[in-house]
């Protein structure tokens, strides 16, 4: 698809639209080896080699970013009062139209995907697709067979909402002096504060919560908290596997 050269540069996070126009007019941009000084020149970025200051531009229409979210950040595109996950992105990953695909509570940590692909986000988040999200949770009191059964049958929340069946597995102990129970929860929907409300319905309080996977995509163990990296095509496919 033909696009303006200045729009292509700005869409890849290389510069704002006005900055891209200045860079192009200065003769620092080549298309298939030839200098192009016209910001309005229309080309097919998938079929041309574009270089900026001698560096080849690796064009991609969409971008998919894995973030290991720390506590204290909102999962929104922008907020004037509270820091957001978008502020974790380095300059080279920033581009117009990015947003978090799905949300984690402000105090919940772990896997978040940031993208500019709306169709991908809709497919991943649609309850009809049943994509399973897995969490580790630290709870104040132990659970047993009764609570595990309640989760498997679909817990009833405080407002009367009945959740889909969920998997609850005891993983051990955690917290200071291992005084609390560590469990893993798998859900296939994404209601408001759902995991916390599910535990509340069985008389437990969540003290810490971390999302560790979406579909078949696991949070990279080598990605430090607050870090981010691009996803490969294979990793994106794992979400829907």
C-alpha positions as CSV (number, residue, x, y, z in Angstrom):
1,X,0.0,0.0,0.0
2,X,1.4,3.4,-1.0
3,X,2.1,5.7,1.9
4,X,3.8,9.1,2.3
5,X,7.4,8.9,3.2
6,X,7.1,11.3,6.2
7,X,4.2,9.2,7.5
8,X,6.2,6.0,7.2
9,X,9.1,7.4,9.3
10,X,6.8,8.8,12.0
11,X,4.8,5.5,12.1
12,X,8.0,3.7,13.0
13,X,8.8,5.9,16.0
14,X,11.8,7.5,14.2
15,X,10.5,11.1,14.5
16,X,7.4,13.2,14.7
17,X,5.7,14.0,11.4
18,X,7.3,17.5,11.3
19,X,10.7,16.1,12.3
20,X,10.5,13.5,9.6
21,X,9.8,16.2,7.0
22,X,12.9,18.1,8.1
23,X,15.0,14.9,8.0
24,X,13.8,14.0,4.5
25,X,14.4,17.5,3.1
26,X,17.9,17.5,4.5
27,X,18.8,14.6,2.2
28,X,19.3,12.0,5.0
29,X,16.7,9.6,3.7
30,X,17.2,7.2,0.7
31,X,14.7,5.0,-1.0
32,X,16.3,2.0,-2.8
33,X,19.6,3.8,-2.6
34,X,18.5,7.1,-4.1
35,X,18.2,10.2,-2.0
36,X,14.6,11.4,-1.6
37,X,13.9,14.9,-0.4
38,X,10.2,14.9,-0.9
39,X,8.2,14.2,2.3
40,X,5.1,13.6,0.3
41,X,6.6,11.0,-2.0
42,X,4.4,7.9,-1.9
43,X,6.1,4.5,-1.7
44,X,5.3,1.0,-0.7
45,X,7.4,0.4,2.5
46,X,7.1,-3.4,2.3
47,X,8.7,-3.3,-1.2
48,X,11.4,-0.6,-0.8
49,X,14.5,-0.3,1.2
50,X,14.4,2.9,3.2
51,X,17.5,4.2,5.0
52,X,17.8,7.0,7.5
53,X,21.3,8.4,8.1
54,X,22.6,5.2,6.4
55,X,20.7,2.9,8.7
56,X,18.1,0.6,7.1
57,X,14.5,1.2,8.4
58,X,13.0,-2.2,9.4
59,X,9.4,-1.3,8.5
60,X,6.5,-3.1,10.3
61,X,2.9,-2.0,10.1
62,X,2.2,-3.4,13.6
63,X,4.3,-3.8,16.7
64,X,3.8,-6.2,19.6
65,X,5.7,-5.6,22.9
66,X,6.0,-7.8,26.0
67,X,6.2,-5.8,29.2
68,X,6.9,-7.1,32.7
69,X,4.7,-4.6,34.5
70,X,5.8,-3.4,38.0
71,X,3.3,-2.3,40.6
72,X,2.2,1.3,40.7
73,X,1.5,1.8,37.0
74,X,-1.8,2.1,35.2
75,X,-2.5,-0.1,32.1
76,X,-3.8,2.8,30.0
77,X,-2.4,4.7,27.0
78,X,-2.1,7.9,29.0
79,X,-3.0,9.5,32.3
80,X,-2.2,13.1,33.5
81,X,-1.9,12.1,37.1
82,X,-0.6,8.6,37.4
83,X,2.4,6.9,35.6
84,X,1.4,4.3,33.0
85,X,3.0,1.3,31.4
86,X,3.5,3.3,28.2
87,X,6.3,5.2,30.0
88,X,8.3,2.0,30.2
89,X,8.8,1.9,26.4
90,X,12.2,3.1,25.1
91,X,12.2,5.8,22.4
92,X,12.8,3.3,19.6
93,X,9.7,1.4,20.4
94,X,7.3,4.3,20.7
95,X,5.0,5.1,17.8
96,X,1.5,6.5,17.2
97,X,-1.5,4.3,18.2
98,X,0.1,2.1,20.8
99,X,-2.1,0.9,23.7
100,X,-2.1,-1.9,26.3
101,X,-4.1,-4.9,25.1
102,X,-6.0,-5.7,28.2
103,X,-5.4,-4.3,31.7
104,X,-3.9,-5.3,35.0
105,X,-4.8,-3.5,38.2
106,X,-2.4,-0.8,39.4
107,X,-0.9,-3.0,42.1
108,X,-0.8,-6.2,39.9
109,X,2.4,-7.1,38.2
110,X,3.5,-9.3,35.3
111,X,2.7,-9.8,31.7
112,X,1.2,-7.0,29.6
113,X,1.2,-6.8,25.8
114,X,1.4,-3.4,24.2
115,X,0.4,-3.1,20.5
116,X,-1.1,-0.9,17.8
117,X,-3.0,-3.8,16.2
118,X,-6.7,-3.4,17.2
119,X,-7.8,-6.6,15.5
120,X,-5.2,-8.6,17.4
121,X,-6.2,-7.1,20.7
122,X,-9.9,-7.8,20.1
123,X,-9.1,-11.4,19.2
124,X,-7.0,-11.9,22.3
125,X,-9.4,-10.3,24.7
126,X,-12.7,-11.6,23.3
127,X,-14.5,-14.0,25.8
128,X,-15.6,-16.0,22.8
129,X,-12.0,-17.0,22.1
130,X,-11.5,-18.3,25.6
131,X,-7.8,-17.3,25.8
132,X,-6.6,-18.5,29.2
133,X,-4.7,-16.1,31.4
134,X,-2.6,-17.5,34.3
135,X,-1.7,-15.8,37.5
136,X,0.3,-16.4,40.6
137,X,-1.4,-15.1,43.7
138,X,-0.3,-14.9,47.4
139,X,-3.3,-15.2,49.6
140,X,-3.8,-14.6,53.3
141,X,-5.3,-18.0,54.2
142,X,-4.8,-21.5,52.7
143,X,-7.4,-22.9,50.3
144,X,-8.3,-26.6,50.0
145,X,-10.5,-29.0,48.1
146,X,-13.7,-26.9,48.8
147,X,-12.3,-23.7,47.3
148,X,-10.7,-25.6,44.3
149,X,-14.1,-27.1,43.6
150,X,-15.8,-23.7,43.8
151,X,-13.4,-22.3,41.3
152,X,-13.8,-25.3,38.9
153,X,-17.6,-24.9,39.0
154,X,-17.6,-21.1,38.6
155,X,-17.5,-18.8,41.6
156,X,-20.3,-16.3,42.2
157,X,-19.1,-12.8,42.8
158,X,-20.5,-10.3,45.3
159,X,-22.8,-8.7,42.6
160,X,-24.2,-12.0,41.6
161,X,-22.0,-12.5,38.5
162,X,-21.1,-16.1,38.0
163,X,-17.6,-16.6,36.5
164,X,-16.6,-19.2,34.1
165,X,-15.0,-22.3,35.5
166,X,-11.4,-21.6,36.6
167,X,-8.4,-23.7,37.6
168,X,-6.9,-23.2,41.1
169,X,-3.7,-25.0,42.0
170,X,-1.7,-24.7,45.3
171,X,1.9,-24.0,44.5
172,X,3.4,-23.7,48.0
173,X,4.2,-20.9,50.4
174,X,5.4,-17.4,50.0
175,X,5.7,-14.0,51.6
176,X,7.7,-13.1,54.7
177,X,8.7,-16.3,56.5
178,X,6.6,-18.3,54.0
179,X,3.6,-17.5,56.1
180,X,1.1,-17.2,53.2
181,X,0.0,-19.6,50.5
182,X,1.1,-19.3,46.9
183,X,-1.5,-20.5,44.3
184,X,-1.9,-20.4,40.5
185,X,-5.1,-19.4,38.9
186,X,-6.2,-19.8,35.3
187,X,-9.2,-17.9,34.0
188,X,-10.6,-17.4,30.5
189,X,-12.3,-14.1,30.9
190,X,-11.3,-10.7,32.2
191,X,-13.8,-9.1,34.5
192,X,-13.0,-6.1,36.7
193,X,-10.7,-7.1,39.5
194,X,-11.8,-10.7,38.7
195,X,-9.1,-12.8,40.4
196,X,-9.3,-10.7,43.6
197,X,-13.1,-10.9,43.7
198,X,-13.1,-14.6,43.1
199,X,-10.9,-15.2,46.1
200,X,-13.0,-12.8,48.1
201,X,-16.1,-14.9,47.3
202,X,-14.4,-17.8,49.1
203,X,-13.3,-15.7,52.0
204,X,-9.7,-15.1,51.0
205,X,-7.8,-11.9,50.4
206,X,-5.2,-11.5,47.6
207,X,-2.0,-9.9,48.9
208,X,0.0,-10.1,45.7
209,X,-0.9,-10.9,42.1
210,X,1.2,-11.6,39.0
211,X,0.1,-12.5,35.5
212,X,2.5,-15.1,34.1
213,X,1.0,-16.1,30.8
214,X,-1.6,-15.3,28.1
215,X,-2.6,-18.3,26.1
216,X,0.6,-20.2,25.4
217,X,2.8,-17.2,25.8
218,X,4.8,-17.2,29.0
219,X,6.3,-14.1,30.6
220,X,10.0,-14.1,29.7
221,X,11.8,-15.1,32.9
222,X,14.9,-13.1,31.8
223,X,12.8,-9.9,31.4
224,X,13.4,-7.8,34.6
225,X,10.5,-6.0,36.2
226,X,9.9,-2.8,34.3
227,X,11.6,-4.2,31.2
228,X,10.1,-4.7,27.7
229,X,11.0,-6.3,24.4
230,X,9.4,-7.0,21.0
231,X,7.6,-10.3,20.4
232,X,8.5,-12.7,17.6
233,X,5.9,-14.0,15.2
234,X,6.2,-17.4,16.8
235,X,5.5,-15.9,20.3
236,X,2.4,-14.0,19.0
237,X,1.1,-17.3,17.5
238,X,1.6,-19.0,20.9
239,X,-1.1,-16.7,22.4
240,X,-3.8,-18.4,20.2
241,X,-2.2,-21.9,20.1
